[in-house]
Amino acid sequence: MYSAEGYDVAGLIGEGIKYAISHGDTTPTAIRMGIKQYLDSLTGTNVYHGVAKDYAFDPSTHELATAVDSLYYFYKVENGTVVNLGNATEVLGG
């Protein structure tokens, strides 16, 4: 059910690697720091648009800057196809 989120995490790391290399980082340590800088830049209006959802982080806690209810999604199977019903706020009301 959460393969899209896993795909998004791989995309986030990939974008971080591209960011690091574009800033001249070439060693493993420097690339790791570049990935961290990229992730730290994802705040407020600068978000990563994943296939499952958008991602940004709270700069003070480094946790996702998304309301908890928005992190949980509901799905159902219709005619053999998985259908995304929306996040908890959308499905259950908020």
Backbone atoms as SQL, in Angstrom:
CREATE TABLE atoms (id INTEGER PRIMARY KEY, chain TEXT, resi INTEGER, resn TEXT, atom TEXT, x REAL, y REAL, z REAL);
INSERT INTO atoms VALUES
  (1, 'A', 1, 'MET', 'N', 0.806, -1.199, 0.000),
  (2, 'A', 1, 'MET', 'CA', 0.000, 0.000, 0.000),
  (3, 'A', 1, 'MET', 'C', 0.846, 1.259, 0.000),
  (4, 'A', 2, 'TYR', 'N', 1.998, 1.213, 0.581),
  (5, 'A', 2, 'TYR', 'CA', 2.791, 2.441, 0.713),
  (6, 'A', 2, 'TYR', 'C', 4.010, 2.441, -0.204),
  (7, 'A', 3, 'SER', 'N', 3.904, 1.745, -1.326),
  (8, 'A', 3, 'SER', 'CA', 5.024, 1.746, -2.264),
  (9, 'A', 3, 'SER', 'C', 5.242, 3.128, -2.865),
  (10, 'A', 4, 'ALA', 'N', 4.179, 3.916, -3.016),
  (11, 'A', 4, 'ALA', 'CA', 4.338, 5.275, -3.559),
  (12, 'A', 4, 'ALA', 'C', 5.178, 6.135, -2.624),
  (13, 'A', 5, 'GLU', 'N', 4.972, 5.999, -1.317),
  (14, 'A', 5, 'GLU', 'CA', 5.771, 6.755, -0.357),
  (15, 'A', 5, 'GLU', 'C', 7.231, 6.310, -0.397),
  (16, 'A', 6, 'GLY', 'N', 7.459, 5.011, -0.551),
  (17, 'A', 6, 'GLY', 'CA', 8.825, 4.504, -0.688),
  (18, 'A', 6, 'GLY', 'C', 9.492, 5.052, -1.937),
  (19, 'A', 7, 'TYR', 'N', 8.727, 5.117, -3.022),
  (20, 'A', 7, 'TYR', 'CA', 9.221, 5.708, -4.262),
  (21, 'A', 7, 'TYR', 'C', 9.587, 7.173, -4.032),
  (22, 'A', 8, 'ASP', 'N', 8.738, 7.885, -3.289),
  (23, 'A', 8, 'ASP', 'CA', 9.006, 9.292, -2.990),
  (24, 'A', 8, 'ASP', 'C', 10.293, 9.462, -2.182),
  (25, 'A', 9, 'VAL', 'N', 10.526, 8.582, -1.216),
  (26, 'A', 9, 'VAL', 'CA', 11.747, 8.665, -0.410),
  (27, 'A', 9, 'VAL', 'C', 12.977, 8.480, -1.310),
  (28, 'A', 10, 'ALA', 'N', 12.907, 7.509, -2.217),
  (29, 'A', 10, 'ALA', 'CA', 14.025, 7.314, -3.148),
  (30, 'A', 10, 'ALA', 'C', 14.214, 8.562, -4.010),
  (31, 'A', 11, 'GLY', 'N', 13.112, 9.181, -4.426),
  (32, 'A', 11, 'GLY', 'CA', 13.193, 10.410, -5.215),
  (33, 'A', 11, 'GLY', 'C', 13.801, 11.553, -4.426),
  (34, 'A', 12, 'LEU', 'N', 13.426, 11.668, -3.156),
  (35, 'A', 12, 'LEU', 'CA', 14.001, 12.707, -2.288),
  (36, 'A', 12, 'LEU', 'C', 15.518, 12.540, -2.180),
  (37, 'A', 13, 'ILE', 'N', 15.965, 11.327, -1.962),
  (38, 'A', 13, 'ILE', 'CA', 17.400, 11.078, -1.846),
  (39, 'A', 13, 'ILE', 'C', 18.091, 11.352, -3.182),
  (40, 'A', 14, 'GLY', 'N', 17.474, 10.921, -4.276),
  (41, 'A', 14, 'GLY', 'CA', 18.035, 11.189, -5.602),
  (42, 'A', 14, 'GLY', 'C', 18.182, 12.675, -5.882),
  (43, 'A', 15, 'GLU', 'N', 17.164, 13.449, -5.524),
  (44, 'A', 15, 'GLU', 'CA', 17.239, 14.900, -5.699),
  (45, 'A', 15, 'GLU', 'C', 18.328, 15.496, -4.815),
  (46, 'A', 16, 'GLY', 'N', 18.478, 14.947, -3.620),
  (47, 'A', 16, 'GLY', 'CA', 19.546, 15.405, -2.735),
  (48, 'A', 16, 'GLY', 'C', 20.924, 15.130, -3.315),
  (49, 'A', 17, 'ILE', 'N', 21.095, 13.971, -3.928),
  (50, 'A', 17, 'ILE', 'CA', 22.373, 13.635, -4.568),
  (51, 'A', 17, 'ILE', 'C', 22.635, 14.591, -5.735),
  (52, 'A', 18, 'LYS', 'N', 21.615, 14.823, -6.563),
  (53, 'A', 18, 'LYS', 'CA', 21.781, 15.772, -7.679),
  (54, 'A', 18, 'LYS', 'C', 22.144, 17.161, -7.170),
  (55, 'A', 19, 'TYR', 'N', 21.490, 17.596, -6.086),
  (56, 'A', 19, 'TYR', 'CA', 21.776, 18.892, -5.479),
  (57, 'A', 19, 'TYR', 'C', 23.240, 18.951, -5.038),
  (58, 'A', 20, 'ALA', 'N', 23.687, 17.911, -4.348),
  (59, 'A', 20, 'ALA', 'CA', 25.061, 17.884, -3.845),
  (60, 'A', 20, 'ALA', 'C', 26.065, 17.949, -4.990),
  (61, 'A', 21, 'ILE', 'N', 25.857, 17.144, -6.004),
  (62, 'A', 21, 'ILE', 'CA', 26.791, 17.111, -7.132),
  (63, 'A', 21, 'ILE', 'C', 26.789, 18.442, -7.872),
  (64, 'A', 22, 'SER', 'N', 25.604, 19.055, -8.012),
  (65, 'A', 22, 'SER', 'CA', 25.543, 20.347, -8.711),
  (66, 'A', 22, 'SER', 'C', 26.254, 21.453, -7.935),
  (67, 'A', 23, 'HIS', 'N', 26.462, 21.235, -6.634),
  (68, 'A', 23, 'HIS', 'CA', 27.185, 22.200, -5.808),
  (69, 'A', 23, 'HIS', 'C', 28.653, 21.800, -5.627),
  (70, 'A', 24, 'GLY', 'N', 29.127, 20.852, -6.442),
  (71, 'A', 24, 'GLY', 'CA', 30.542, 20.493, -6.450),
  (72, 'A', 24, 'GLY', 'C', 30.962, 19.430, -5.461),
  (73, 'A', 25, 'ASP', 'N', 30.016, 18.807, -4.775),
  (74, 'A', 25, 'ASP', 'CA', 30.372, 17.764, -3.806),
  (75, 'A', 25, 'ASP', 'C', 30.772, 16.498, -4.554),
  (76, 'A', 26, 'THR', 'N', 31.904, 15.902, -4.156),
  (77, 'A', 26, 'THR', 'CA', 32.386, 14.708, -4.856),
  (78, 'A', 26, 'THR', 'C', 32.705, 13.541, -3.930),
  (79, 'A', 27, 'THR', 'N', 32.927, 13.807, -2.667),
  (80, 'A', 27, 'THR', 'CA', 33.248, 12.718, -1.737),
  (81, 'A', 27, 'THR', 'C', 31.968, 12.227, -1.064),
  (82, 'A', 28, 'PRO', 'N', 31.969, 10.993, -0.592),
  (83, 'A', 28, 'PRO', 'CA', 30.772, 10.492, 0.084),
  (84, 'A', 28, 'PRO', 'C', 30.318, 11.381, 1.242),
  (85, 'A', 29, 'THR', 'N', 31.262, 11.865, 2.034),
  (86, 'A', 29, 'THR', 'CA', 30.912, 12.721, 3.173),
  (87, 'A', 29, 'THR', 'C', 30.279, 14.023, 2.694),
  (88, 'A', 30, 'ALA', 'N', 30.864, 14.630, 1.682),
  (89, 'A', 30, 'ALA', 'CA', 30.325, 15.888, 1.159),
  (90, 'A', 30, 'ALA', 'C', 28.959, 15.675, 0.521),
  (91, 'A', 31, 'ILE', 'N', 28.784, 14.566, -0.178),
  (92, 'A', 31, 'ILE', 'CA', 27.480, 14.280, -0.802),
  (93, 'A', 31, 'ILE', 'C', 26.419, 14.067, 0.276),
  (94, 'A', 32, 'ARG', 'N', 26.754, 13.355, 1.358),
  (95, 'A', 32, 'ARG', 'CA', 25.791, 13.197, 2.468),
  (96, 'A', 32, 'ARG', 'C', 25.390, 14.550, 3.037),
  (97, 'A', 33, 'MET', 'N', 26.349, 15.449, 3.188),
  (98, 'A', 33, 'MET', 'CA', 26.044, 16.790, 3.693),
  (99, 'A', 33, 'MET', 'C', 25.181, 17.561, 2.682),
  (100, 'A', 34, 'GLY', 'N', 25.440, 17.359, 1.403),
  (101, 'A', 34, 'GLY', 'CA', 24.629, 17.995, 0.364),
  (102, 'A', 34, 'GLY', 'C', 23.191, 17.506, 0.386),
  (103, 'A', 35, 'ILE', 'N', 23.026, 16.200, 0.619),
  (104, 'A', 35, 'ILE', 'CA', 21.670, 15.642, 0.736),
  (105, 'A', 35, 'ILE', 'C', 20.959, 16.289, 1.917),
  (106, 'A', 36, 'LYS', 'N', 21.666, 16.415, 3.046),
  (107, 'A', 36, 'LYS', 'CA', 21.071, 17.050, 4.223),
  (108, 'A', 36, 'LYS', 'C', 20.703, 18.499, 3.932),
  (109, 'A', 37, 'GLN', 'N', 21.578, 19.228, 3.249),
  (110, 'A', 37, 'GLN', 'CA', 21.271, 20.615, 2.900),
  (111, 'A', 37, 'GLN', 'C', 20.032, 20.689, 2.017),
  (112, 'A', 38, 'TYR', 'N', 19.915, 19.767, 1.063),
  (113, 'A', 38, 'TYR', 'CA', 18.733, 19.744, 0.196),
  (114, 'A', 38, 'TYR', 'C', 17.475, 19.494, 1.014),
  (115, 'A', 39, 'LEU', 'N', 17.510, 18.481, 1.879),
  (116, 'A', 39, 'LEU', 'CA', 16.333, 18.176, 2.694),
  (117, 'A', 39, 'LEU', 'C', 15.995, 19.338, 3.623),
  (118, 'A', 40, 'ASP', 'N', 17.027, 19.981, 4.182),
  (119, 'A', 40, 'ASP', 'CA', 16.799, 21.136, 5.051),
  (120, 'A', 40, 'ASP', 'C', 16.177, 22.307, 4.289),
  (121, 'A', 41, 'SER', 'N', 16.376, 22.355, 2.975),
  (122, 'A', 41, 'SER', 'CA', 15.817, 23.456, 2.179),
  (123, 'A', 41, 'SER', 'C', 14.328, 23.262, 1.893),
  (124, 'A', 42, 'LEU', 'N', 13.810, 22.076, 2.146),
  (125, 'A', 42, 'LEU', 'CA', 12.400, 21.777, 1.860),
  (126, 'A', 42, 'LEU', 'C', 11.527, 22.231, 3.023),
  (127, 'A', 43, 'THR', 'N', 11.236, 23.523, 3.060),
  (128, 'A', 43, 'THR', 'CA', 10.404, 24.100, 4.109),
  (129, 'A', 43, 'THR', 'C', 9.403, 25.053, 3.477),
  (130, 'A', 44, 'GLY', 'N', 8.318, 25.295, 4.167),
  (131, 'A', 44, 'GLY', 'CA', 7.343, 26.289, 3.712),
  (132, 'A', 44, 'GLY', 'C', 6.855, 26.044, 2.298),
  (133, 'A', 45, 'THR', 'N', 7.160, 26.978, 1.410),
  (134, 'A', 45, 'THR', 'CA', 6.671, 26.876, 0.037),
  (135, 'A', 45, 'THR', 'C', 7.595, 26.069, -0.865),
  (136, 'A', 46, 'ASN', 'N', 8.807, 25.765, -0.430),
  (137, 'A', 46, 'ASN', 'CA', 9.733, 24.947, -1.206),
  (138, 'A', 46, 'ASN', 'C', 9.523, 23.495, -0.816),
  (139, 'A', 47, 'VAL', 'N', 8.715, 22.780, -1.591),
  (140, 'A', 47, 'VAL', 'CA', 8.373, 21.397, -1.257),
  (141, 'A', 47, 'VAL', 'C', 8.850, 20.454, -2.357),
  (142, 'A', 48, 'TYR', 'N', 8.991, 19.194, -2.000),
  (143, 'A', 48, 'TYR', 'CA', 9.261, 18.144, -2.972),
  (144, 'A', 48, 'TYR', 'C', 7.911, 17.559, -3.373),
  (145, 'A', 49, 'HIS', 'N', 7.620, 17.562, -4.663),
  (146, 'A', 49, 'HIS', 'CA', 6.352, 17.038, -5.161),
  (147, 'A', 49, 'HIS', 'C', 6.541, 15.567, -5.520),
  (148, 'A', 50, 'GLY', 'N', 6.124, 14.699, -4.614),
  (149, 'A', 50, 'GLY', 'CA', 6.232, 13.271, -4.842),
  (150, 'A', 50, 'GLY', 'C', 5.004, 12.729, -5.549),
  (151, 'A', 51, 'VAL', 'N', 5.024, 11.452, -5.835),
  (152, 'A', 51, 'VAL', 'CA', 3.863, 10.834, -6.474),
  (153, 'A', 51, 'VAL', 'C', 2.749, 10.594, -5.470),
  (154, 'A', 52, 'ALA', 'N', 3.103, 10.400, -4.192),
  (155, 'A', 52, 'ALA', 'CA', 2.089, 10.154, -3.161),
  (156, 'A', 52, 'ALA', 'C', 1.573, 11.454, -2.564),
  (157, 'A', 53, 'LYS', 'N', 2.490, 12.386, -2.311),
  (158, 'A', 53, 'LYS', 'CA', 2.124, 13.656, -1.675),
  (159, 'A', 53, 'LYS', 'C', 3.297, 14.604, -1.778),
  (160, 'A', 54, 'ASP', 'N', 3.100, 15.812, -1.293),
  (161, 'A', 54, 'ASP', 'CA', 4.175, 16.797, -1.227),
  (162, 'A', 54, 'ASP', 'C', 4.876, 16.678, 0.119),
  (163, 'A', 55, 'TYR', 'N', 6.185, 16.957, 0.118),
  (164, 'A', 55, 'TYR', 'CA', 6.982, 16.823, 1.331),
  (165, 'A', 55, 'TYR', 'C', 7.727, 18.116, 1.629),
  (166, 'A', 56, 'ALA', 'N', 7.649, 18.552, 2.872),
  (167, 'A', 56, 'ALA', 'CA', 8.430, 19.668, 3.403),
  (168, 'A', 56, 'ALA', 'C', 8.702, 19.344, 4.865),
  (169, 'A', 57, 'PHE', 'N', 9.702, 20.000, 5.423),
  (170, 'A', 57, 'PHE', 'CA', 10.120, 19.689, 6.784),
  (171, 'A', 57, 'PHE', 'C', 10.100, 20.933, 7.660),
  (172, 'A', 58, 'ASP', 'N', 9.811, 20.727, 8.926),
  (173, 'A', 58, 'ASP', 'CA', 9.849, 21.799, 9.921),
  (174, 'A', 58, 'ASP', 'C', 11.323, 22.054, 10.246),
  (175, 'A', 59, 'PRO', 'N', 11.823, 23.271, 10.005),
  (176, 'A', 59, 'PRO', 'CA', 13.254, 23.512, 10.221),
  (177, 'A', 59, 'PRO', 'C', 13.705, 23.380, 11.674),
  (178, 'A', 60, 'SER', 'N', 12.806, 23.533, 12.619),
  (179, 'A', 60, 'SER', 'CA', 13.226, 23.443, 14.025),
  (180, 'A', 60, 'SER', 'C', 13.277, 22.006, 14.534),
  (181, 'A', 61, 'THR', 'N', 12.462, 21.115, 13.966),
  (182, 'A', 61, 'THR', 'CA', 12.430, 19.728, 14.446),
  (183, 'A', 61, 'THR', 'C', 12.906, 18.719, 13.412),
  (184, 'A', 62, 'HIS', 'N', 12.973, 19.122, 12.155),
  (185, 'A', 62, 'HIS', 'CA', 13.345, 18.253, 11.034),
  (186, 'A', 62, 'HIS', 'C', 12.316, 17.140, 10.802),
  (187, 'A', 63, 'GLU', 'N', 11.125, 17.308, 11.352),
  (188, 'A', 63, 'GLU', 'CA', 10.033, 16.367, 11.095),
  (189, 'A', 63, 'GLU', 'C', 9.223, 16.896, 9.918),
  (190, 'A', 64, 'LEU', 'N', 8.391, 16.038, 9.355),
  (191, 'A', 64, 'LEU', 'CA', 7.537, 16.490, 8.267),
  (192, 'A', 64, 'LEU', 'C', 6.680, 17.665, 8.720),
  (193, 'A', 65, 'ALA', 'N', 6.586, 18.673, 7.884),
  (194, 'A', 65, 'ALA', 'CA', 5.802, 19.870, 8.209),
  (195, 'A', 65, 'ALA', 'C', 4.387, 19.709, 7.677),
  (196, 'A', 66, 'THR', 'N', 3.814, 18.559, 7.927),
  (197, 'A', 66, 'THR', 'CA', 2.475, 18.232, 7.449),
  (198, 'A', 66, 'THR', 'C', 1.626, 17.860, 8.651),
  (199, 'A', 67, 'ALA', 'N', 0.388, 18.292, 8.653),
  (200, 'A', 67, 'ALA', 'CA', -0.515, 17.907, 9.734),
  (201, 'A', 67, 'ALA', 'C', -0.600, 16.379, 9.789),
  (202, 'A', 68, 'VAL', 'N', -0.620, 15.834, 10.975),
  (203, 'A', 68, 'VAL', 'CA', -0.611, 14.382, 11.155),
  (204, 'A', 68, 'VAL', 'C', -1.736, 13.715, 10.375),
  (205, 'A', 69, 'ASP', 'N', -2.935, 14.285, 10.408),
  (206, 'A', 69, 'ASP', 'CA', -4.053, 13.673, 9.692),
  (207, 'A', 69, 'ASP', 'C', -3.818, 13.605, 8.191),
  (208, 'A', 70, 'SER', 'N', -2.992, 14.487, 7.679),
  (209, 'A', 70, 'SER', 'CA', -2.712, 14.502, 6.245),
  (210, 'A', 70, 'SER', 'C', -1.717, 13.423, 5.846),
  (211, 'A', 71, 'LEU', 'N', -1.071, 12.792, 6.806),
  (212, 'A', 71, 'LEU', 'CA', -0.089, 11.755, 6.506),
  (213, 'A', 71, 'LEU', 'C', -0.730, 10.397, 6.267),
  (214, 'A', 72, 'TYR', 'N', -1.926, 10.199, 6.783),
  (215, 'A', 72, 'TYR', 'CA', -2.594, 8.905, 6.678),
  (216, 'A', 72, 'TYR', 'C', -3.593, 8.918, 5.531),
  (217, 'A', 73, 'TYR', 'N', -3.431, 7.973, 4.616),
  (218, 'A', 73, 'TYR', 'CA', -4.298, 7.888, 3.452),
  (219, 'A', 73, 'TYR', 'C', -5.148, 6.624, 3.521),
  (220, 'A', 74, 'PHE', 'N', -6.322, 6.719, 2.962),
  (221, 'A', 74, 'PHE', 'CA', -7.241, 5.588, 2.894),
  (222, 'A', 74, 'PHE', 'C', -7.367, 5.131, 1.446),
  (223, 'A', 75, 'TYR', 'N', -7.402, 3.830, 1.278),
  (224, 'A', 75, 'TYR', 'CA', -7.514, 3.229, -0.046),
  (225, 'A', 75, 'TYR', 'C', -8.620, 2.180, -0.021),
  (226, 'A', 76, 'LYS', 'N', -9.158, 1.879, -1.187),
  (227, 'A', 76, 'LYS', 'CA', -10.063, 0.744, -1.313),
  (228, 'A', 76, 'LYS', 'C', -9.831, 0.123, -2.674),
  (229, 'A', 77, 'VAL', 'N', -10.229, -1.118, -2.793),
  (230, 'A', 77, 'VAL', 'CA', -10.072, -1.826, -4.054),
  (231, 'A', 77, 'VAL', 'C', -11.416, -1.841, -4.758),
  (232, 'A', 78, 'GLU', 'N', -11.434, -1.326, -5.973),
  (233, 'A', 78, 'GLU', 'CA', -12.636, -1.312, -6.816),
  (234, 'A', 78, 'GLU', 'C', -12.320, -2.030, -8.112),
  (235, 'A', 79, 'ASN', 'N', -13.022, -3.108, -8.378),
  (236, 'A', 79, 'ASN', 'CA', -12.835, -3.864, -9.615),
  (237, 'A', 79, 'ASN', 'C', -11.370, -4.229, -9.853),
  (238, 'A', 80, 'GLY', 'N', -10.687, -4.633, -8.771),
  (239, 'A', 80, 'GLY', 'CA', -9.304, -5.059, -8.886),
  (240, 'A', 80, 'GLY', 'C', -8.287, -3.933, -8.948),
  (241, 'A', 81, 'THR', 'N', -8.715, -2.699, -8.784),
  (242, 'A', 81, 'THR', 'CA', -7.817, -1.552, -8.829),
  (243, 'A', 81, 'THR', 'C', -7.819, -0.842, -7.483),
  (244, 'A', 82, 'VAL', 'N', -6.632, -0.489, -6.994),
  (245, 'A', 82, 'VAL', 'CA', -6.518, 0.252, -5.741),
  (246, 'A', 82, 'VAL', 'C', -6.832, 1.714, -6.023),
  (247, 'A', 83, 'VAL', 'N', -7.780, 2.260, -5.272),
  (248, 'A', 83, 'VAL', 'CA', -8.219, 3.643, -5.440),
  (249, 'A', 83, 'VAL', 'C', -7.867, 4.432, -4.178),
  (250, 'A', 84, 'ASN', 'N', -7.179, 5.552, -4.360),
  (251, 'A', 84, 'ASN', 'CA', -6.843, 6.436, -3.241),
  (252, 'A', 84, 'ASN', 'C', -8.077, 7.264, -2.916),
  (253, 'A', 85, 'LEU', 'N', -8.589, 7.139, -1.683),
  (254, 'A', 85, 'LEU', 'CA', -9.771, 7.889, -1.269),
  (255, 'A', 85, 'LEU', 'C', -9.418, 9.258, -0.715),
  (256, 'A', 86, 'GLY', 'N', -8.145, 9.467, -0.347),
  (257, 'A', 86, 'GLY', 'CA', -7.712, 10.741, 0.205),
  (258, 'A', 86, 'GLY', 'C', -7.108, 10.556, 1.582),
  (259, 'A', 87, 'ASN', 'N', -6.652, 11.667, 2.149),
  (260, 'A', 87, 'ASN', 'CA', -6.051, 11.583, 3.477),
  (261, 'A', 87, 'ASN', 'C', -7.131, 11.561, 4.548),
  (262, 'A', 88, 'ALA', 'N', -6.709, 11.373, 5.807),
  (263, 'A', 88, 'ALA', 'CA', -7.646, 11.223, 6.910),
  (264, 'A', 88, 'ALA', 'C', -8.566, 12.438, 7.045),
  (265, 'A', 89, 'THR', 'N', -8.028, 13.633, 6.858),
  (266, 'A', 89, 'THR', 'CA', -8.841, 14.831, 6.952),
  (267, 'A', 89, 'THR', 'C', -9.916, 14.864, 5.874),
  (268, 'A', 90, 'GLU', 'N', -9.547, 14.496, 4.665),
  (269, 'A', 90, 'GLU', 'CA', -10.501, 14.494, 3.549),
  (270, 'A', 90, 'GLU', 'C', -11.571, 13.426, 3.720),
  (271, 'A', 91, 'VAL', 'N', -11.175, 12.245, 4.188),
  (272, 'A', 91, 'VAL', 'CA', -12.111, 11.137, 4.288),
  (273, 'A', 91, 'VAL', 'C', -12.975, 11.227, 5.538),
  (274, 'A', 92, 'LEU', 'N', -12.369, 11.577, 6.663),
  (275, 'A', 92, 'LEU', 'CA', -13.088, 11.573, 7.938),
  (276, 'A', 92, 'LEU', 'C', -13.611, 12.951, 8.329),
  (277, 'A', 93, 'GLY', 'N', -13.209, 13.976, 7.613),
  (278, 'A', 93, 'GLY', 'CA', -13.607, 15.343, 7.968),
  (279, 'A', 93, 'GLY', 'C', -12.645, 15.906, 8.990),
  (280, 'A', 94, 'GLY', 'N', -12.591, 17.176, 9.069),
  (281, 'A', 94, 'GLY', 'CA', -11.579, 17.695, 9.966),
  (282, 'A', 94, 'GLY', 'C', -11.998, 18.896, 10.660);
